Amino acid sequence: MSEVLKIHPSDNVAVALKDLERGVEVELPGGKLTVRERIPAGHKVALVPIPEGSYAIKYGAPIGRALKDINPGDWVHTHNLRGTRGRGT
């Protein structure tokens, strides 16, 4: 069983199913991902680079814009993402 859940095929983030510590490798369809910082259970981890100004995609839909470049394995949260759900894109 994977430690992260990618909900929709077009998502560029996945949900941590348990607390993930920095340096742990998680299995994904098609490869592995190294976690770059501690990510609490239920929070998002970037699966691919998300350039500043680009959308984070979850549920197959944009959920926010990156405030700065986000690297694969980074925690995706309010410190690097401005939510757009409920306020348009």
MDAnalysis code that builds the backbone (N, CA, C; Angstrom):
import MDAnalysis as mda
import numpy as np

u = mda.Universe.empty(267, n_residues=89, atom_resindex=np.repeat(np.arange(89), 3), trajectory=True)
u.add_TopologyAttr("name", ["N", "CA", "C"] * 89)
u.add_TopologyAttr("resid", np.arange(1, 90))
u.add_TopologyAttr("resname", ["MET", "SER", "GLU", "VAL", "LEU", "LYS", "ILE", "HIS", "PRO", "SER", "ASP", "ASN", "VAL", "ALA", "VAL", "ALA", "LEU", "LYS", "ASP", "LEU", "GLU", "ARG", "GLY", "VAL", "GLU", "VAL", "GLU", "LEU", "PRO", "GLY", "GLY", "LYS", "LEU", "THR", "VAL", "ARG", "GLU", "ARG", "ILE", "PRO", "ALA", "GLY", "HIS", "LYS", "VAL", "ALA", "LEU", "VAL", "PRO", "ILE", "PRO", "GLU", "GLY", "SER", "TYR", "ALA", "ILE", "LYS", "TYR", "GLY", "ALA", "PRO", "ILE", "GLY", "ARG", "ALA", "LEU", "LYS", "ASP", "ILE", "ASN", "PRO", "GLY", "ASP", "TRP", "VAL", "HIS", "THR", "HIS", "ASN", "LEU", "ARG", "GLY", "THR", "ARG", "GLY", "ARG", "GLY", "THR"])
u.atoms.positions = np.array([
    [0.840, -1.195, 0.000],
    [0.000, 0.000, 0.000],
    [0.877, 1.247, 0.000],
    [0.504, 2.192, -0.830],
    [1.263, 3.433, -0.920],
    [0.996, 4.313, 0.300],
    [1.924, 5.190, 0.562],
    [1.786, 6.134, 1.670],
    [1.148, 7.442, 1.239],
    [0.890, 7.558, -0.067],
    [0.224, 8.743, -0.610],
    [-0.880, 8.299, -1.558],
    [-1.854, 9.183, -1.758],
    [-2.975, 8.891, -2.641],
    [-3.103, 9.992, -3.681],
    [-2.944, 9.612, -4.942],
    [-3.222, 10.513, -6.060],
    [-4.673, 10.258, -6.438],
    [-5.514, 11.267, -6.277],
    [-6.953, 11.081, -6.400],
    [-7.415, 10.992, -7.852],
    [-6.876, 11.826, -8.715],
    [-7.312, 11.900, -10.118],
    [-6.074, 11.783, -11.015],
    [-6.185, 11.159, -12.172],
    [-5.014, 10.996, -13.043],
    [-4.300, 12.298, -13.408],
    [-5.021, 13.422, -13.474],
    [-4.370, 14.686, -13.858],
    [-3.819, 15.469, -12.673],
    [-3.960, 14.961, -11.458],
    [-3.456, 15.667, -10.265],
    [-1.930, 15.792, -10.312],
    [-1.427, 16.939, -9.833],
    [0.017, 17.107, -9.671],
    [0.413, 17.133, -8.201],
    [-0.549, 16.828, -7.320],
    [-0.305, 16.650, -5.894],
    [-0.976, 15.352, -5.456],
    [-0.485, 14.802, -4.351],
    [-1.101, 13.627, -3.751],
    [-1.297, 13.918, -2.270],
    [-2.141, 13.131, -1.614],
    [-2.434, 13.299, -0.199],
    [-1.610, 12.293, 0.600],
    [-0.930, 12.776, 1.641],
    [-0.189, 11.885, 2.537],
    [-1.189, 11.110, 3.386],
    [-1.090, 9.788, 3.370],
    [-2.006, 8.947, 4.139],
    [-1.526, 8.728, 5.561],
    [-0.294, 9.148, 5.836],
    [0.270, 9.130, 7.185],
    [1.341, 10.214, 7.232],
    [1.826, 10.547, 8.413],
    [2.912, 11.517, 8.502],
    [4.095, 11.000, 7.688],
    [4.661, 11.859, 6.860],
    [5.822, 11.506, 6.050],
    [7.019, 12.320, 6.520],
    [8.107, 11.648, 6.791],
    [9.321, 12.315, 7.237],
    [10.216, 12.645, 6.048],
    [10.999, 13.687, 6.192],
    [11.946, 14.091, 5.156],
    [12.856, 12.910, 4.805],
    [13.074, 12.719, 3.508],
    [13.990, 11.692, 3.035],
    [13.350, 10.344, 2.738],
    [12.111, 10.131, 3.201],
    [11.446, 8.857, 2.928],
    [11.080, 8.776, 1.450],
    [11.187, 7.580, 0.866],
    [10.758, 7.370, -0.511],
    [9.381, 6.747, -0.501],
    [8.482, 7.298, -1.310],
    [7.136, 6.743, -1.433],
    [6.958, 6.200, -2.844],
    [6.210, 5.106, -2.927],
    [5.923, 4.461, -4.207],
    [4.749, 5.157, -4.891],
    [4.913, 5.393, -6.170],
    [3.853, 5.960, -7.000],
    [3.730, 5.099, -8.243],
    [2.582, 5.104, -8.877],
    [2.524, 4.422, -10.171],
    [3.567, 5.033, -11.100],
    [4.454, 4.236, -11.592],
    [5.472, 4.736, -12.508],
    [6.752, 5.196, -11.859],
    [6.907, 5.043, -10.554],
    [8.160, 5.439, -9.939],
    [8.080, 5.719, -8.463],
    [9.154, 6.324, -7.971],
    [9.258, 6.682, -6.556],
    [9.431, 8.181, -6.424],
    [9.103, 8.685, -5.252],
    [9.233, 10.107, -4.947],
    [9.898, 10.233, -3.587],
    [10.919, 11.075, -3.487],
    [11.575, 11.338, -2.205],
    [10.954, 12.572, -1.579],
    [10.480, 12.429, -0.354],
    [9.860, 13.530, 0.383],
    [10.963, 14.488, 0.840],
    [10.800, 15.778, 0.553],
    [11.841, 16.769, 0.828],
    [11.705, 17.462, 2.181],
    [10.534, 17.335, 2.809],
    [10.305, 17.938, 4.125],
    [9.178, 17.185, 4.802],
    [9.053, 17.326, 6.114],
    [8.003, 16.614, 6.838],
    [6.635, 17.058, 6.331],
    [5.762, 16.081, 6.075],
    [4.415, 16.360, 5.585],
    [3.421, 15.652, 6.489],
    [2.554, 16.398, 7.162],
    [1.567, 15.776, 8.045],
    [0.546, 14.949, 7.267],
    [0.026, 13.927, 7.908],
    [-1.032, 13.110, 7.308],
    [-2.188, 14.009, 6.888],
    [-2.743, 13.728, 5.714],
    [-3.868, 14.506, 5.198],
    [-3.463, 15.725, 4.399],
    [-2.179, 16.059, 4.404],
    [-1.697, 17.216, 3.653],
    [-1.169, 16.777, 2.290],
    [-0.890, 17.747, 1.440],
    [-0.505, 17.477, 0.062],
    [1.007, 17.482, -0.126],
    [1.440, 16.612, -1.058],
    [2.832, 16.560, -1.493],
    [2.844, 16.751, -3.008],
    [3.796, 17.567, -3.488],
    [3.924, 17.796, -4.928],
    [4.500, 16.558, -5.593],
    [3.908, 16.183, -6.716],
    [4.372, 15.020, -7.468],
    [5.320, 15.401, -8.593],
    [5.189, 16.610, -9.085],
    [5.997, 17.141, -10.190],
    [6.316, 18.595, -9.867],
    [7.237, 19.215, -10.605],
    [7.467, 20.643, -10.381],
    [6.188, 21.444, -10.642],
    [5.906, 22.388, -9.759],
    [4.786, 23.313, -9.930],
    [5.401, 24.720, -9.913],
    [5.620, 25.307, -11.088],
    [6.267, 26.622, -11.139],
    [5.410, 27.714, -10.480],
    [6.083, 28.730, -9.982],
    [5.392, 29.882, -9.403],
    [4.316, 30.369, -10.361],
    [3.115, 30.604, -9.837],
    [2.005, 31.088, -10.639],
    [1.175, 29.995, -11.286],
    [1.680, 28.780, -11.286],
    [0.956, 27.654, -11.873],
    [-0.017, 27.070, -10.857],
    [-0.931, 26.267, -11.358],
    [-1.941, 25.665, -10.497],
    [-1.487, 24.353, -9.882],
    [-1.856, 24.167, -8.629],
    [-1.832, 22.844, -8.004],
    [-3.166, 22.206, -8.366],
    [-3.108, 20.950, -8.801],
    [-4.306, 20.242, -9.262],
    [-4.585, 19.077, -8.308],
    [-5.804, 19.052, -7.766],
    [-6.272, 17.961, -6.909],
    [-7.731, 17.707, -7.290],
    [-8.155, 16.472, -7.272],
    [-9.503, 16.083, -7.731],
    [-9.676, 16.376, -9.223],
    [-8.573, 16.548, -9.956],
    [-8.650, 16.884, -11.371],
    [-8.972, 18.341, -11.639],
    [-8.923, 19.177, -10.598],
    [-9.281, 20.591, -10.736],
    [-8.267, 21.465, -9.995],
    [-8.095, 22.714, -10.442],
    [-7.166, 23.608, -9.741],
    [-7.675, 23.920, -8.334],
    [-6.761, 23.870, -7.368],
    [-7.115, 24.201, -5.977],
    [-6.360, 25.416, -5.473],
    [-5.367, 25.870, -6.231],
    [-4.601, 27.033, -5.817],
    [-3.453, 27.296, -6.765],
    [-2.860, 28.488, -6.613],
    [-1.697, 28.890, -7.419],
    [-0.457, 28.885, -6.538],
    [0.626, 28.414, -7.109],
    [1.899, 28.382, -6.398],
    [2.406, 29.800, -6.169],
    [2.743, 30.112, -4.929],
    [3.312, 31.419, -4.578],
    [4.797, 31.491, -4.907],
    [5.419, 30.332, -5.051],
    [6.825, 30.201, -5.428],
    [6.975, 28.838, -6.088],
    [8.128, 28.578, -6.685],
    [8.359, 27.271, -7.289],
    [8.228, 26.185, -6.224],
    [7.515, 25.122, -6.559],
    [7.331, 23.984, -5.668],
    [7.948, 22.776, -6.360],
    [8.826, 22.088, -5.664],
    [9.534, 20.937, -6.225],
    [8.837, 19.631, -5.874],
    [9.057, 18.594, -6.679],
    [8.516, 17.285, -6.324],
    [8.999, 16.874, -4.932],
    [8.081, 16.389, -4.120],
    [8.422, 15.992, -2.751],
    [8.205, 17.078, -1.724],
    [7.898, 18.302, -2.164],
    [7.639, 19.409, -1.230],
    [6.230, 19.314, -0.656],
    [6.093, 19.806, 0.569],
    [4.793, 19.972, 1.214],
    [4.079, 21.113, 0.498],
    [2.847, 20.895, 0.086],
    [2.046, 21.917, -0.593],
    [0.986, 22.376, 0.398],
    [1.113, 23.624, 0.839],
    [0.214, 24.153, 1.869],
    [0.189, 25.682, 1.759],
    [-0.364, 26.346, 2.742],
    [-0.572, 27.790, 2.677],
    [0.725, 28.601, 2.597],
    [1.862, 28.026, 2.960],
    [3.118, 28.766, 2.881],
    [3.631, 28.894, 1.443],
    [3.109, 28.039, 0.530],
    [3.571, 28.114, -0.852],
    [2.433, 28.011, -1.872],
    [1.196, 28.092, -1.395],
    [0.046, 27.977, -2.275],
    [-1.057, 28.939, -1.839],
    [-1.598, 29.694, -2.780],
    [-2.762, 30.553, -2.518],
    [-3.987, 29.846, -3.066],
    [-4.880, 29.471, -2.187],
    [-6.071, 28.729, -2.587],
    [-6.942, 29.553, -3.522],
    [-7.529, 28.856, -4.497],
    [-8.433, 29.508, -5.436],
    [-9.830, 28.912, -5.389],
    [-10.007, 27.836, -4.660],
    [-11.324, 27.212, -4.586],
    [-12.308, 28.162, -3.894],
    [-13.470, 28.309, -4.501],
    [-14.486, 29.180, -3.915],
    [-14.345, 30.637, -4.296],
    [-13.274, 30.994, -4.989],
    [-13.104, 32.397, -5.397],
    [-12.738, 32.533, -6.861],
    [-12.939, 31.470, -7.633],
    [-12.584, 31.524, -9.041],
    [-11.102, 31.331, -9.229],
    [-10.670, 31.303, -10.465],
    [-9.256, 31.095, -10.750],
    [-8.720, 32.363, -11.311],
])
